[in-house]
Amino acid sequence: MIKRNILRRIKWVALFSDLEAMRLWLGLGAVFWGVLLLWPGEVFHRPEYSVMRQLAPENIWGILFMLQGSIMLWSLLNGFRDKYTLILDAMLGCILWSVSTLSILLSLYP
């Protein structure tokens, strides 16, 4: 019973609460980070990005972050609230930001 209530609450927060301001900033952050990674010059030559560099080239990371941010901003600015799009965006964002953060931590604290 408690588990069902928690799952219902998580679903309501994820799909129906007013998270638009946070989604705007997260989308902009993802797009700007993607642009930075696609900009001419090397970001991944620094030691803190060594694990990310081993996982994928800099331009792949940039494309994925721009894709995730663009989906988030597109759905937000168009008022598009299809649950599958929101779930896909949330999963991609969670994976990208978690893997990149953990990669940087692993690079700094081996």
C-alpha positions in Angstrom: 0.0 0.0 0.0 2.7 2.5 0.9 4.8 1.5 -2.1 1.8 2.1 -4.4 1.2 5.6 -2.8 4.9 6.4 -3.3 4.8 5.3 -6.9 1.6 7.3 -7.5 3.2 10.4 -5.9 6.4 10.1 -8.0 4.3 9.7 -11.2 2.3 12.8 -10.3 5.4 14.9 -9.5 7.2 13.7 -12.7 4.2 14.2 -15.1 1.8 16.7 -13.6 3.6 19.1 -11.2 4.9 22.5 -12.3 8.5 21.8 -12.9 8.7 24.1 -15.9 11.3 26.6 -14.5 13.6 23.8 -13.5 13.2 22.0 -16.9 14.0 25.3 -18.7 17.3 25.7 -16.8 18.2 22.0 -17.1 17.5 22.1 -20.9 19.5 25.3 -21.4 22.4 23.8 -19.3 22.4 20.6 -21.4 22.3 22.6 -24.7 25.1 25.0 -23.6 27.3 22.1 -22.4 26.7 20.3 -25.7 27.7 23.4 -27.6 30.8 23.8 -25.5 31.8 20.2 -26.3 31.2 20.7 -30.0 33.0 24.0 -30.1 36.4 23.9 -31.8 39.1 23.1 -29.4 39.7 20.3 -26.9 37.9 20.1 -23.6 38.6 16.4 -22.9 42.4 16.9 -22.9 42.2 17.8 -19.2 42.8 15.0 -16.8 39.4 15.3 -15.1 37.8 14.2 -18.4 39.9 11.1 -19.0 37.2 8.6 -18.2 34.7 10.5 -20.4 37.2 10.5 -23.2 37.6 6.7 -22.8 33.8 6.2 -23.0 33.2 8.3 -26.1 34.7 11.1 -28.2 33.9 14.7 -27.2 31.6 15.3 -30.2 29.4 12.3 -29.3 29.0 13.7 -25.8 28.2 17.1 -27.2 25.6 15.7 -29.6 23.9 13.6 -26.9 23.7 16.6 -24.5 22.4 18.9 -27.2 19.8 16.2 -28.1 18.6 15.8 -24.6 18.5 19.6 -24.0 16.7 20.2 -27.2 14.0 17.6 -26.5 13.5 19.1 -23.1 13.2 22.7 -24.4 11.1 21.6 -27.4 8.6 19.8 -25.2 8.6 22.6 -22.6 8.1 25.5 -25.1 5.5 23.7 -27.1 3.5 22.5 -24.1 4.0 18.9 -25.2 3.4 16.6 -22.2 3.4 13.1 -23.8 4.4 10.8 -21.0 6.7 8.8 -23.3 8.6 11.8 -24.5 9.0 13.1 -20.9 10.1 9.7 -19.7 12.6 9.3 -22.5 14.0 12.8 -21.9 14.2 12.2 -18.1 16.0 8.8 -18.6 18.5 10.3 -21.2 19.2 13.3 -19.0 19.6 11.1 -15.9 22.0 8.8 -17.7 24.0 11.6 -19.3 24.4 13.8 -16.2 25.1 10.8 -13.9 27.7 9.1 -16.1 29.5 12.4 -16.8 29.5 13.4 -13.2 30.7 9.9 -12.0 33.3 9.9 -14.8 34.7 13.2 -13.6 34.8 11.9 -10.0 36.5 8.7 -11.0 39.1 10.7 -13.0 39.8 12.9 -10.0 39.6 10.3 -7.2 41.0 7.0 -8.6 
